[in-house]
Amino acid sequence: VQERLAKASQSAPLFATTSVRKKRRAVVIGDSLLRETEGPICHLDLSHKEVCCLPGAQVRDVARNIARLIKPSDYYPLLVFHIGNEEVGKRSTRVIKRDFRALGRLLKGSGAQVVLSFVLLVGDWDPHKRERVDALNEWLCEWCHAQGFGYYGFGCSFEKGGMLTADGSRLTRRATNILGNKLAGLVSRALN
């Protein structure tokens, strides 16, 4: 009997383990600034990485459509939001913060890993817009940490010359490539 037990223990492990790892889905959601960032973000993995560019979308529009973005079959999806850029000059920061809070309530129990990114200064310029963008980013960073969400800041990367089109409403091709690569790096780090 002992001889058979010894042979059995050598031939097969007592507890079989599998090293199969489910692939996580990553969705980068945002306004028109995400246009043409799909290449770097989805590079070589179109089945599990997606860019959802919603031109003109405000935070509340994204919140209304969040159920369409998370599939019940998704295993701990990564949701990266790059929103608020176009609306910060058109709406009060109080209203934008309210919309971010509503989005946060929807995402809190979703089972997703959530990252919100820095609001960029684009669009029509007015003297107080920079102050509003800076204040919103400061609040967003603190709020994300309090909610258990990630926050990704770009620093001054997009404030250098040549990053915005002549009218200031869009990113140049170079800036779009930089944004796509920064978000691709974020997604890769978060998924690994």
Secondary structure, 3 states (H helix, E strand, C coil): CHHHHHHHHHHCCCCCCCCCCCCCCEEEEECHHHCCCHHHHHCCCCCCEEEEECCCCCHHHHHHCHHHHCCCCCCCCEEEEECCCCCCCCCCHHHHHHHHHHHHHHHHCCCCEEEEECCCCCCCCCCCHHHHHHHHHHHHHHHHHHHCCEEECCCCCCCCCCCECCCCCCECHHHHHHHHHHHHHHHHHHHC
